[in-house]
């Protein structure tokens, strides 16, 4: 790849053009370029010269455009606009109060990667939060049941919440995205029980290791106490209470203490829906 740069130097109001490389340098570059072209042609039996020529022209033009933009960008703008742009950048940096570096404290933080990349609190202030967790289970049947054995299974849950108002969009508009997958072998078929002993290891689809998008929910709040929602939603959160919930990973794993068992048997886990709050 050969790049030709034209550098502009300003000295006491005079402008002169300087070419940093001489003819010998470009001669060597063309020789190496020709050798590379011939080698690739002999090895692969391809007519690559037109392709390389077009790619080389494109790269040279792009290099000249980028060099010209970087050289004349500040000269083409008035000083007032440059100062205004710099002050806007500083104000954006000062607006995020949680981007400062802080040593991770694994003994007190609520999540393992609470501020691993130093951007999570800053994104939360801008209206974007992302939560991910993986729950793992090693459960077995000690006596009775259909099969007396131990099995390992797990579940991955990835949730993103977007606040449109903080991003500069419509106020009161919220977007929720959730992706889930399961892995391993669930213990539910070995227990012989009607109600699953571990509801999470069968979600979102039993005996499937694929990643599923179970939530694409749009919520518009018109006041602090009234709003409407529409989109794709999961029904596991429809029976939330302080005791029997936790989605099978923070409180109970048995389906009887996670949601209404009748509802789990008769209602689709993830479906299109709409409603109001």
Buried (B, 14 or more C-beta within 10 A) or exposed (E): EBBEEEEEEEEEEEEEEEEEEEEEEEEEBEEEBEEEBEEBBEEEEEEBEEEBEEEBEEEBEEBBEEBEEEBEEEEEEEEEEEEEEEEEEEEEEEEBEBBEEEEEEEEEEEEEEBBEEEBBBBBBBBBBBEEEBEBEBEBBBEEEBEEEEEBBBBBBBBBBBBBBEBEEEEEBBBBBBBBBBBBBEBBBBBBEBEBBBBBBBBBBBEEEEEEBEBBBBBBBBEEEEEBEBBBBBBBBEEEEEEEBBBBBBEEBBBBBBBBBBEEBEEEEBBEEBEEEE
